[in-house]
Amino acid sequence: MYRVSPFVPRFAKALLAGAVLATLWVNLAPASYYDAIELRLTDLDLPSWLAPLPVSLTPMSVVADGLMALFFAFVGKELWEALVLERGALRGRQALLPLGLTLGGMVGAAGLWILLSVLIETAEEAAFATGWQVPLGSDVVLCYLFGRRVFGPGHPALHLLLLVTIATDILALLVLGLTATAAALRPVWLLLPLLAGGAVWLAIGRPRAHDAPERERRAQRRLWPYVLAGLLSWLGVAASGLPPALGLLPVIPAIAHADRSFGMFAEVEEVLHDPLNRLAKAVAWPVTMALFLFGLTRGGVDLSAFAATTWVALLSVWVGRPLGMTVLGLGLAATLGLRLPHGVGLRDVLAIALLMGVGFTLPILALDTALPGGAMQEAARLGFALSLLIGPALWLILPRRAAAGRTSP
């Protein structure tokens, strides 16, 4: 097993540190906490053709809509490489098992949320199926942090875990944007990221012949055209009504990249000199800070907010997601005759399904969009915070096994 970059556990620790600090703050001095994260930094007087609603910048919006775009670009790069590069883990039939587990987990989480919301009165302002998009996502970095403890260093199940969590989080954010904000979508703005990505690909990103002039090869290694294309892409996605956190993803396919994949978050990629890996290395520390600030601005858990929605949130990710992954995901694998990855057994897949009961970053990011404000959001936030307990529980319950002869990730 390849070595995973040390930035991944650092991301998880930064996120947890921010959330712990925010939870202490919100429970000891709630008024000052909410005043701080909702502080109006400035009001942007934008033309109606760009932003039909007034735009106010707050610490919450700057982190969630701006800085978190760096995080999703960082993980989106890994998903893109797995799909298109030589030895990519999602090429051909290899993609079917992770895709089945991803879709099964999302269907199970959303389905149980809807069922429990019907059976349990959650809030007066909640209509039928309100917030079904909230439990769709999981948490890439926290699932990996707990998974490394559960499986032990070097276990190939960690690779499958990273594949499924990355696919789940990006797909969940896209579903959130297409459904929860459907009435406000302005798809014509998506032409901007398409044009920006296409232009930078034609100019410097497309593959060059080995005998191409040195001037062209030097131009391909420049980073500033990709940065400019990323800014234009983010603007177009934000103006379209989709979650701005997705704003950098359309440019990733246009960036010149390595010829082969070395694995999800492989440490060896930090020494590669292609533009895509250089950009990923450049944003690694900013992403660490972004996750800390996300935990600080969105991860504050009011411990007195326990309500019916807390149970709905917790059971959706603890029961609905693992059930969907095992029934639908493994059912698809059995139907199509798919083999599990080398070194991964059925028990490991079940452990992955349970580990993905951790629902924090994506569900919390979805709260403001998919749920009515106030008590219902805080109750759901508490439920997703409690979902973190599944990681330490599995670590204590399951015997820790490392893959013999493998390099620690």
C-alpha positions as CSV (number, residue, x, y, z in Angstrom):
1,M,0.0,0.0,0.0
2,Y,1.4,3.4,-1.0
3,R,2.0,6.1,1.6
4,V,-0.9,8.6,2.0
5,S,0.3,12.3,2.3
6,P,0.6,13.4,5.9
7,F,-1.5,16.4,4.9
8,V,-4.7,14.2,5.1
9,P,-4.5,13.5,8.9
10,R,-3.5,17.1,9.4
11,F,-6.6,18.2,7.6
12,A,-8.7,16.0,10.0
13,K,-7.0,17.3,13.1
14,A,-7.4,20.9,11.9
15,L,-11.1,20.4,11.3
16,L,-11.6,18.7,14.7
17,A,-9.6,21.5,16.5
18,G,-11.8,24.2,15.0
19,A,-15.0,22.3,15.9
20,V,-13.9,21.6,19.5
21,L,-12.9,25.3,20.0
22,A,-16.2,26.4,18.5
23,T,-18.2,24.0,20.6
24,L,-16.6,25.3,23.8
25,W,-17.2,28.9,22.7
26,V,-20.9,28.4,21.7
27,N,-21.7,26.7,25.0
28,L,-19.8,29.1,27.2
29,A,-20.6,32.4,25.5
30,P,-23.2,31.7,22.7
31,A,-24.0,35.4,22.0
32,S,-20.4,36.3,21.3
33,Y,-19.9,33.2,19.2
34,Y,-22.9,33.9,16.9
35,D,-22.0,37.6,16.8
36,A,-18.5,36.6,15.6
37,I,-19.3,34.1,12.9
38,E,-22.3,36.2,11.6
39,L,-20.4,39.5,11.7
40,R,-21.3,41.4,8.5
41,L,-17.9,42.2,7.0
42,T,-19.3,44.1,4.0
43,D,-22.3,44.3,1.7
44,L,-21.6,43.8,-2.0
45,D,-23.7,46.0,-4.2
46,L,-23.7,43.7,-7.3
47,P,-25.8,44.2,-10.4
48,S,-28.9,42.1,-10.6
49,W,-27.6,40.2,-13.7
50,L,-24.8,38.9,-11.5
51,A,-26.5,38.4,-8.2
52,P,-30.3,38.7,-8.0
53,L,-30.2,38.8,-4.2
54,P,-28.1,41.1,-1.9
55,V,-24.8,39.6,-1.0
56,S,-23.3,40.1,2.5
57,L,-20.0,38.7,3.4
58,T,-19.7,37.1,6.8
59,P,-17.0,34.9,8.3
60,M,-19.3,31.9,7.7
61,S,-19.9,32.7,4.0
62,V,-16.3,33.5,3.3
63,V,-15.1,30.2,4.7
64,A,-17.9,28.0,3.3
65,D,-18.3,29.5,-0.1
66,G,-14.7,30.7,-0.7
67,L,-12.1,28.8,1.2
68,M,-13.8,25.4,1.1
69,A,-13.6,25.6,-2.7
70,L,-9.9,24.9,-2.2
71,F,-10.7,21.8,-0.2
72,F,-13.1,20.4,-2.8
73,A,-10.6,21.1,-5.5
74,F,-8.0,19.2,-3.5
75,V,-10.2,16.1,-3.2
76,G,-11.7,16.6,-6.7
77,K,-8.2,16.3,-8.2
78,E,-7.9,12.8,-6.7
79,L,-11.2,11.7,-8.1
80,W,-10.3,13.0,-11.5
81,E,-7.0,11.2,-11.5
82,A,-8.6,8.0,-10.5
83,L,-11.0,8.3,-13.4
84,V,-8.7,9.2,-16.2
85,L,-5.0,8.3,-15.5
86,E,-3.2,5.1,-16.1
87,R,-3.7,2.8,-13.2
88,G,-6.5,5.0,-11.9
89,A,-8.7,3.2,-9.4
90,L,-11.9,4.1,-11.2
91,R,-11.1,3.1,-14.7
92,G,-13.5,0.7,-16.4
93,R,-15.2,-1.9,-14.3
94,Q,-13.1,-0.9,-11.3
95,A,-15.5,2.0,-10.9
96,L,-18.6,-0.1,-10.5
97,L,-18.1,-1.3,-6.9
98,P,-17.2,2.2,-5.5
99,L,-20.0,3.7,-7.5
100,G,-22.5,1.2,-6.1
101,L,-21.3,1.7,-2.6
102,T,-21.5,5.5,-3.0
103,L,-25.0,5.5,-4.5
104,G,-26.3,2.9,-2.1
105,G,-25.1,4.9,0.9
106,M,-26.7,8.1,-0.3
107,V,-30.0,6.4,-1.1
108,G,-30.0,4.7,2.3
109,A,-29.2,7.9,4.2
110,A,-31.8,10.0,2.4
111,G,-34.4,7.3,2.5
112,L,-34.2,6.8,6.2
113,W,-34.2,10.6,6.8
114,I,-37.5,10.8,4.9
115,L,-39.0,7.8,6.7
116,L,-38.0,9.0,10.1
117,S,-39.2,12.6,9.3
118,V,-42.6,11.1,8.5
119,L,-42.8,9.0,11.6
120,I,-41.3,11.7,14.0
121,E,-42.5,15.3,14.2
122,T,-39.3,17.2,13.9
123,A,-40.3,20.8,13.5
124,E,-43.5,22.8,12.8
125,E,-41.9,24.5,9.8
126,A,-40.7,21.2,8.2
127,A,-42.7,19.9,5.3
128,F,-42.6,16.4,3.8
129,A,-39.0,15.2,3.2
130,T,-37.5,18.6,4.3
131,G,-33.8,18.3,4.4
132,W,-33.4,14.9,2.7
133,Q,-30.2,16.2,1.1
134,V,-28.5,16.9,4.4
135,P,-27.3,13.4,5.3
136,L,-26.1,12.5,1.7
137,G,-22.5,13.6,2.3
138,S,-19.9,12.0,4.6
139,D,-16.4,13.3,5.6
140,V,-13.3,12.4,3.7
141,V,-10.6,13.4,6.2
142,L,-12.3,12.2,9.3
143,C,-13.3,8.9,7.8
144,Y,-9.7,8.4,6.8
145,L,-8.4,9.4,10.3
146,F,-10.7,6.8,12.0
147,G,-10.2,4.3,9.2
148,R,-6.5,4.2,9.6
149,R,-7.0,3.4,13.3
150,V,-9.6,0.7,12.5
151,F,-7.8,-1.1,9.7
152,G,-4.2,-0.3,10.7
153,P,-1.4,1.1,8.6
154,G,-1.1,-0.5,5.1
155,H,-4.5,-2.0,4.7
156,P,-5.9,-1.7,1.1
157,A,-9.4,-1.1,2.5
158,L,-8.2,2.5,3.2
159,H,-7.9,3.1,-0.6
160,L,-11.5,2.0,-1.1
161,L,-12.6,4.1,1.8
162,L,-11.0,7.2,0.3
163,L,-12.6,6.5,-3.1
164,V,-16.1,6.2,-1.7
165,T,-15.9,9.1,0.6
166,I,-14.5,11.5,-2.0
167,A,-17.1,10.4,-4.6
168,T,-19.9,10.7,-1.9
169,D,-19.0,14.2,-0.9
170,I,-18.6,15.7,-4.3
171,L,-21.8,14.0,-5.6
172,A,-23.7,15.0,-2.5
173,L,-22.7,18.7,-2.9
174,L,-23.8,18.6,-6.5
175,V,-27.2,17.0,-5.6
176,L,-27.7,19.7,-2.9
177,G,-27.1,22.5,-5.4
178,L,-29.4,21.0,-8.1
179,T,-32.3,20.3,-5.8
180,A,-32.3,22.6,-2.7
181,T,-31.6,25.7,-4.8
182,A,-33.3,24.6,-8.1
183,A,-35.6,27.6,-8.2
184,A,-32.7,30.0,-8.1
185,L,-30.5,28.2,-10.6
186,R,-29.3,30.3,-13.6
187,P,-27.5,27.7,-15.7
188,V,-26.4,30.2,-18.4
189,W,-23.6,31.2,-16.0
190,L,-22.1,27.7,-16.2
191,L,-20.9,28.7,-19.7
192,L,-18.2,30.8,-17.9
193,P,-16.4,27.8,-16.2
194,L,-16.7,25.8,-19.4
195,L,-15.2,28.6,-21.5
196,A,-12.5,29.3,-18.9
197,G,-11.5,25.6,-18.7
198,G,-11.7,25.2,-22.4
199,A,-9.5,28.2,-23.1
200,V,-6.8,27.3,-20.6
201,W,-6.8,23.7,-21.9
202,L,-6.3,24.9,-25.5
203,A,-3.7,27.5,-24.6
204,I,-1.4,25.5,-22.3
205,G,-3.2,22.4,-20.7
206,R,-3.5,20.0,-23.6
207,P,-1.0,17.3,-24.0
208,R,2.1,18.2,-26.1
209,A,4.2,16.1,-28.3
210,H,7.6,14.9,-27.0
211,D,9.3,17.0,-29.7
212,A,7.3,20.2,-28.9
213,P,9.4,23.4,-28.7
214,E,10.8,24.2,-25.4
215,R,8.8,27.4,-25.3
216,E,5.6,25.5,-25.4
217,R,6.7,23.1,-22.7
218,R,7.7,26.1,-20.4
219,A,4.3,27.7,-21.0
220,Q,2.5,24.5,-20.0
221,R,4.3,24.6,-16.6
222,R,3.1,28.1,-15.7
223,L,0.5,28.2,-13.0
224,W,-1.0,31.7,-13.2
225,P,-3.3,30.9,-16.2
226,Y,-4.8,28.0,-14.3
227,V,-5.3,30.3,-11.3
228,L,-7.1,32.9,-13.4
229,A,-9.3,30.2,-15.0
230,G,-10.1,28.9,-11.5
231,L,-11.2,32.4,-10.4
232,L,-13.5,32.8,-13.5
233,S,-14.8,29.3,-12.9
234,W,-15.6,30.0,-9.3
235,L,-17.4,33.2,-10.3
236,G,-19.5,31.4,-12.9
237,V,-20.5,28.6,-10.5
238,A,-21.4,31.0,-7.7
239,A,-23.5,33.2,-10.1
240,S,-25.3,30.1,-11.4
241,G,-26.8,29.3,-8.0
242,L,-24.8,26.1,-7.4
243,P,-22.8,25.8,-4.2
244,P,-19.7,28.1,-4.7
245,A,-17.6,25.4,-3.0
246,L,-17.8,23.5,-6.3
247,G,-16.5,26.5,-8.2
248,L,-12.9,25.2,-8.9
249,L,-13.9,21.7,-10.0
250,P,-14.7,22.5,-13.7
251,V,-11.1,23.6,-14.3
252,I,-9.4,20.5,-13.0
253,P,-9.7,18.5,-16.3
254,A,-8.0,21.4,-18.1
255,I,-4.9,21.3,-16.0
256,A,-1.8,19.5,-17.3
257,H,-1.3,16.4,-15.2
258,A,0.9,13.4,-14.7
259,D,0.7,10.3,-16.9
260,R,-0.3,7.8,-14.2
261,S,-2.1,7.6,-10.9
262,F,-0.1,6.7,-7.8
263,G,-3.1,6.3,-5.5
264,M,-5.5,8.5,-3.6
265,F,-3.5,11.3,-1.9
266,A,-0.3,9.5,-2.6
267,E,2.7,11.1,-0.8
268,V,4.9,10.6,-3.9
269,E,2.8,13.1,-5.8
270,E,4.2,15.9,-3.7
271,V,7.5,15.6,-5.6
272,L,6.0,15.5,-9.1
273,H,6.4,18.6,-11.2
274,D,3.3,18.6,-13.4
275,P,1.0,21.7,-12.9
276,L,-1.9,19.8,-11.3
277,N,0.3,18.3,-8.5
278,R,2.2,21.6,-8.0
279,L,-1.1,23.4,-7.5
280,A,-2.3,20.7,-5.1
281,K,0.9,21.1,-3.1
282,A,0.6,24.9,-3.1
283,V,-2.9,24.8,-1.6
284,A,-2.3,22.1,1.0
285,W,-1.5,24.4,3.9
286,P,-4.3,26.9,2.9
287,V,-6.7,23.9,2.9
288,T,-5.6,23.0,6.4
289,M,-6.4,26.6,7.6
290,A,-9.7,26.5,5.6
291,L,-10.8,23.3,7.4
292,F,-9.8,24.7,10.8
293,L,-11.9,27.8,10.1
294,F,-14.8,25.7,8.8
295,G,-14.8,23.8,12.1
296,L,-14.6,27.1,13.9
297,T,-17.5,28.8,12.0
298,R,-19.7,25.8,11.3
299,G,-18.8,23.2,13.8
300,G,-20.0,24.8,17.0
301,V,-22.4,22.3,18.6
302,D,-25.0,23.5,21.1
303,L,-25.1,20.6,23.5
304,S,-28.6,21.7,24.7
305,A,-30.1,21.5,21.2
306,F,-31.1,17.9,21.4
307,A,-34.5,17.3,19.7
308,A,-36.2,14.9,17.4
309,T,-34.1,16.1,14.4
310,T,-31.0,14.9,16.3
311,W,-32.2,11.3,16.1
312,V,-33.2,11.7,12.5
313,A,-29.7,13.0,11.6
314,L,-27.9,10.4,13.6
315,L,-29.8,7.4,12.5
316,S,-29.7,8.4,8.9
317,V,-25.9,8.2,8.8
318,W,-25.5,5.4,11.4
319,V,-28.2,3.1,10.0
320,G,-29.4,4.4,6.7
321,R,-26.0,4.8,5.0
322,P,-24.5,1.4,6.1
323,L,-27.7,-0.4,5.2
324,G,-27.8,1.2,1.7
325,M,-24.2,0.5,1.1
326,T,-24.5,-3.2,2.0
327,V,-27.8,-3.9,0.4
328,L,-27.6,-1.9,-2.7
329,G,-23.8,-1.6,-3.1
330,L,-22.9,-5.2,-2.4
331,G,-26.1,-6.4,-4.2
332,L,-24.9,-4.6,-7.3
333,A,-21.5,-6.2,-6.9
334,A,-23.0,-9.7,-6.6
335,T,-25.4,-9.1,-9.6
336,L,-22.6,-8.0,-11.9
337,G,-20.1,-10.5,-10.6
338,L,-17.7,-7.8,-9.4
339,R,-14.7,-8.8,-7.3
340,L,-13.6,-7.0,-4.3
341,P,-10.2,-5.2,-4.5
342,H,-7.2,-7.3,-3.7
343,G,-6.7,-7.7,0.0
344,V,-10.2,-6.4,0.8
345,G,-12.7,-8.8,2.3
346,L,-16.4,-8.6,2.9
347,R,-15.7,-7.8,6.6
348,D,-13.7,-4.8,5.5
349,V,-16.4,-3.5,3.3
350,L,-18.9,-3.8,6.2
351,A,-16.4,-1.8,8.3
352,I,-16.1,0.8,5.6
353,A,-19.9,1.1,5.6
354,L,-20.0,1.6,9.3
355,L,-17.1,4.1,9.2
356,M,-19.1,6.2,6.7
357,G,-21.6,6.7,9.5
358,V,-19.4,9.7,10.2
359,G,-21.3,12.6,8.8
360,F,-19.8,16.0,9.6
361,T,-18.3,18.3,7.0
362,L,-20.8,17.9,4.1
363,P,-23.9,17.5,6.2
364,I,-23.0,20.6,8.2
365,L,-22.3,22.5,5.0
366,A,-25.8,21.5,3.8
367,L,-27.7,22.7,6.8
368,D,-28.2,26.3,5.9
369,T,-29.4,25.4,2.4
370,A,-31.6,22.4,3.1
371,L,-33.1,23.0,6.5
372,P,-35.1,25.8,8.1
373,G,-33.0,28.0,10.4
374,G,-32.9,28.0,14.1
375,A,-33.6,25.0,16.4
376,M,-33.9,22.4,13.6
377,Q,-30.5,23.2,12.2
378,E,-28.9,23.1,15.7
379,A,-30.5,19.8,16.5
380,A,-29.3,18.3,13.3
381,R,-25.8,19.7,13.9
382,L,-25.7,17.9,17.3
383,G,-26.8,14.7,15.6
384,F,-24.0,14.9,13.1
385,A,-21.5,15.7,15.8
386,L,-22.6,12.6,17.7
387,S,-22.0,10.6,14.6
388,L,-18.3,11.0,15.1
389,L,-18.5,8.6,18.0
390,I,-18.7,5.7,15.5
391,G,-15.1,6.1,14.7
392,P,-13.6,5.5,18.2
393,A,-16.2,2.9,18.8
394,L,-15.2,0.8,15.8
395,W,-11.5,1.3,16.8
396,L,-12.2,-0.2,20.2
397,I,-14.5,-3.0,19.0
398,L,-12.8,-4.3,15.8
399,P,-9.4,-6.0,16.0
400,R,-6.8,-3.8,14.3
401,R,-5.1,-5.5,11.3
402,A,-2.3,-4.2,9.1
403,A,-1.8,-5.6,5.6
404,A,1.4,-7.7,5.7
405,G,4.2,-6.6,3.5
406,R,2.5,-3.3,2.7
407,T,3.9,0.2,3.2
408,S,2.2,2.3,5.8
409,P,-0.2,4.9,4.4
